[in-house]
Amino acid sequence: MAVGGPVILNKKQDRVRKEHAMKKKLNSLIAVALCALATCFVLVGCSPVSGGKNAKMVGYWELVSGTSGGLEITEDDVKTMSEEGSQCILHLGDDGKATLDLFGDIEDAAWDMDKATVDFDDEDGILMLSGDSLTLSNRNDDDEKLVFKKGDDSLKEKIKKDRKSQEESNESADVASGNDAKTESVAIDPVVTIADDETATITATARVVDENGMAGIMFSITNNSEARICMHMLDDSTVNGGTYENYFYGDVSPGETANEICAYDGLTSIDELKDIHAQLSVYDSKTFADIAIYDINIE
């Protein structure tokens, strides 16, 4: 059932949405930050600086707050994510190597301390270094701003841990996609209609086991609106009488159709996918304004 008007999210639900938004927005904005290391002094009208001053940028930087796409990322938001093991860390090494740990997703780059250059595509941004803080602003949008604080070498272990987890995840995916791994799928016939209105047409089309061995439901999502929409499940899902954490996030452009799996942590068999109850939250990708909540009931 679609619910009109503003949707009141509890603390966990609000954090989930903000983390989705941050991951998507920060992918591009952090790239601006890295590029700004090479351009900030020119952009703010100062003369080029020596490698000595650039050396102050060497080290570990941790996100503390920011605003992006009309969404305020507060220190409390970042603190909550950090307590749950999710951090955004930027490392600039004195060996010319740069590493971005974006909430567990590791990206490597190279930067030149003397020239203050880095191998990301050029973007128009302003980065100001003040004491132990780096503030990134988008020259074309004052509402786009990220603030980092200088961290210590303890963040090295966090990056190391996240890199190991990412490598193990990639290895698992490679094994799962090999000849010995089978992806199971059983069609839901007839399909279960979750939504069919001016916002979206959403149906549950199959019970599946994905390439990582997790059981879940395949959803077909057609965006009927003129806005790009995102969606995630509100809180955990009830499956066969038990409560399970789910892994699901959709992002669909106007007029497009996407197929997305909602996988359940701890379930590995199609036979377990019975009596499923959940709620799906749909919101505007650009403004993050709530659009609707749909009930999911699959026998």
C-alpha positions in Angstrom: 0.0 0.0 0.0 1.3 3.4 -0.9 1.4 6.0 1.8 1.2 9.7 0.9 2.8 12.6 2.7 6.1 12.6 4.7 7.4 9.3 6.0 8.7 9.3 9.6 11.8 7.2 9.8 13.2 5.8 13.0 16.9 6.4 13.8 18.1 3.2 12.1 16.0 3.8 9.0 17.2 7.4 8.7 20.9 6.2 9.0 20.3 3.5 6.3 19.0 6.2 3.9 21.8 8.6 4.7 24.4 5.9 4.2 23.0 5.1 0.8 23.0 8.7 -0.1 26.5 9.3 1.2 28.0 6.4 -0.7 26.5 7.6 -3.9 27.3 11.3 -3.5 30.7 10.8 -1.9 32.0 8.7 -4.7 32.1 11.8 -6.9 32.7 14.4 -4.2 35.7 12.6 -2.7 37.2 12.5 -6.2 36.7 16.2 -6.3 38.7 16.4 -3.0 41.6 14.4 -4.4 41.6 16.6 -7.5 41.4 19.7 -5.4 44.8 18.7 -3.8 46.2 19.6 -7.2 44.1 22.7 -7.9 43.0 24.3 -4.6 45.7 27.0 -4.4 45.1 28.1 -7.9 41.3 28.1 -7.4 41.5 30.3 -4.3 43.9 32.7 -6.0 47.1 31.9 -4.2 50.4 31.2 -5.7 51.8 27.7 -6.0 53.3 26.3 -2.8 56.3 24.3 -2.1 56.4 20.6 -1.4 57.0 21.4 2.2 53.5 22.8 2.7 52.0 20.0 0.6 53.7 17.6 3.0 51.2 18.6 5.6 48.5 16.8 3.6 50.3 13.5 4.1 48.6 11.2 6.5 45.1 9.9 7.3 42.0 12.0 7.0 38.6 10.9 8.4 35.2 12.4 7.3 33.4 14.2 10.2 30.5 16.1 8.5 29.2 17.6 5.3 26.2 18.6 3.2 25.4 17.0 -0.2 22.4 17.1 -2.4 20.3 18.9 0.2 21.2 16.2 2.8 23.0 17.2 5.9 25.6 14.7 7.1 26.0 15.5 10.7 28.8 14.6 13.1 26.3 12.3 14.9 25.5 10.5 11.6 29.2 9.9 11.0 29.8 8.9 14.6 26.9 6.3 14.5 28.3 4.8 11.3 31.8 4.8 12.8 30.5 2.9 15.9 29.0 0.3 13.5 32.4 0.0 11.7 31.6 2.1 8.7 34.1 5.0 8.0 35.2 7.2 5.2 39.0 7.5 5.3 41.4 9.2 2.9 45.1 8.4 3.1 47.8 10.4 1.3 51.2 8.7 1.6 54.6 10.2 1.4 55.5 7.5 -1.2 53.1 9.0 -3.8 50.3 6.6 -3.1 46.7 7.6 -2.2 44.0 5.3 -0.8 40.3 6.0 -0.3 38.3 3.8 2.0 34.7 4.7 1.2 32.7 2.8 3.8 34.6 -0.5 3.1 35.1 0.1 -0.7 38.8 0.6 -1.3 40.1 2.7 -4.2 43.8 3.3 -4.9 45.4 6.2 -6.7 48.7 8.0 -7.0 49.6 11.6 -6.2 52.7 13.7 -6.6 53.5 15.7 -3.4 55.8 18.2 -5.2 53.4 19.0 -8.0 50.3 18.4 -5.8 48.7 16.3 -8.5 46.7 13.1 -8.4 45.5 10.8 -11.1 41.7 11.4 -10.8 39.8 13.3 -13.5 39.9 17.0 -13.0 37.0 18.6 -11.1 36.3 22.2 -10.1 36.5 22.2 -6.3 38.0 24.2 -3.5 39.9 22.5 -0.6 41.0 24.5 2.3 43.6 23.3 4.9 43.1 24.7 8.3 45.0 23.2 11.2 43.9 19.5 11.4 40.9 20.0 9.1 40.3 19.8 5.4 37.2 21.4 4.1 36.1 20.6 0.5 33.6 22.9 -1.2 32.2 22.6 -4.7 32.9 25.8 -6.5 29.6 25.6 -8.5 27.5 24.7 -5.5 28.0 26.1 -2.0 25.7 23.4 -0.6 28.2 20.7 -1.5 30.8 20.6 1.3 32.7 17.9 3.1 34.8 18.3 6.3 37.6 15.9 7.2 39.7 15.8 10.4 43.3 14.7 10.6 43.5 11.2 11.9 46.3 9.0 13.2 48.0 5.8 12.1 45.4 3.7 13.8 43.3 4.3 10.7 45.8 2.2 8.8 44.5 -0.9 10.4 40.9 0.0 9.4 42.0 0.3 5.8 43.9 -2.9 6.0 40.9 -4.7 7.4 38.5 -3.3 4.8 40.9 -4.2 2.0 41.1 -7.8 3.2 37.3 -8.0 3.5 37.0 -6.6 -0.1 39.5 -9.0 -1.5 37.8 -12.0 0.3 34.5 -10.9 -1.0 35.8 -10.6 -4.6 37.4 -14.1 -4.3 34.1 -15.5 -3.0 32.3 -14.0 -6.0 34.9 -15.5 -8.4 34.4 -18.9 -6.8 30.6 -18.6 -6.9 30.6 -17.7 -10.5 32.7 -20.8 -11.5 31.5 -24.0 -13.0 30.9 -25.7 -9.6 28.6 -22.9 -8.4 25.0 -22.9 -9.4 22.6 -19.9 -9.2 19.2 -21.2 -8.4 15.9 -19.6 -9.5 12.3 -20.6 -9.2 9.7 -18.4 -10.8 6.9 -17.0 -8.7 3.8 -17.9 -10.7 1.7 -15.8 -10.8 4.0 -12.9 -9.9 3.2 -11.0 -6.7 2.4 -7.3 -7.4 3.8 -5.0 -4.8 3.0 -1.7 -6.5 1.3 -0.6 -9.7 0.7 3.2 -9.7 2.0 6.5 -11.1 5.3 6.0 -9.1 6.3 2.5 -10.0 5.2 -1.0 -11.0 7.0 -3.5 -8.7 6.5 -7.3 -8.8 8.1 -10.2 -7.1 9.1 -12.5 -9.9 11.3 -15.3 -8.5 12.8 -17.0 -5.5 16.6 -17.2 -6.0 19.9 -18.1 -4.6 22.5 -15.5 -5.7 26.1 -16.1 -6.8 27.2 -15.5 -3.2 25.0 -18.3 -1.9 22.4 -16.0 -0.3 18.7 -16.8 -0.8 16.3 -14.0 -1.7 13.5 -12.5 -3.8 13.9 -11.1 -7.3 12.0 -7.9 -7.9 11.2 -6.3 -11.2 11.0 -2.5 -10.8 9.6 -0.1 -13.5 9.8 3.6 -12.8 6.5 5.2 -13.9 7.4 8.6 -12.7 9.4 11.5 -14.1 11.9 11.4 -11.2 14.8 9.1 -10.6 13.8 6.9 -7.7 15.7 5.0 -5.0 14.4 2.4 -2.6 15.3 0.2 0.3 13.6 -2.1 2.8 12.4 -0.5 6.1 14.2 -2.4 8.9 14.5 -6.2 8.8 12.3 -8.6 7.0 10.2 -11.4 8.4 10.7 -14.7 6.6 9.1 -18.0 7.5 8.5 -16.8 11.1 12.1 -15.5 11.6 13.6 -12.0 11.4 16.4 -11.5 9.0 18.6 -8.6 7.9 18.2 -7.9 4.2 20.5 -6.6 1.5 18.6 -4.5 -1.0 18.9 -1.2 -2.7 17.3 0.0 -6.0 18.0 3.0 -8.1 15.9 3.4 -11.3 15.7 6.1 -13.9 12.4 7.4 -15.3 10.8 5.0 -17.8 13.5 2.3 -17.0 13.1 -1.2 -15.6 15.5 -2.9 -13.3 15.7 -6.3 -11.7 17.1 -6.4 -8.2 17.5 -9.1 -5.6 16.6 -8.7 -1.9 18.9 -11.2 -0.2 18.5 -12.3 3.4 21.5 -12.8 5.7 21.5 -16.4 7.0 19.2 -17.9 4.4 20.7 -20.2 1.8 17.8 -22.2 0.4 14.9 -21.4 -1.8 12.8 -23.7 0.3 13.2 -21.2 3.2 11.7 -18.3 1.3 8.1 -18.6 2.6 5.7 -16.2 4.3 7.7 -13.1 3.7 6.6 -9.7 5.1 8.4 -6.4 4.7 8.0 -2.7 3.8 9.6 -1.0 0.8 10.5 2.7 1.1 10.7 4.7 -2.2 12.2 8.2 -2.4 13.4 10.8 -4.8 17.1 10.1 -5.8 17.9 13.8 -6.1 16.0 15.4 -3.2 15.7 12.4 -0.9 12.0 13.3 -0.5 9.8 10.4 0.6 7.4 9.2 -2.1 5.7 6.0 -0.8 5.9 2.9 1.4 4.7 -0.4 -0.1 3.8 -3.5 1.9 5.4 -6.7 0.8 3.5 -9.9 1.5 4.7 -13.1 -0.2 3.3 -16.5 0.8 
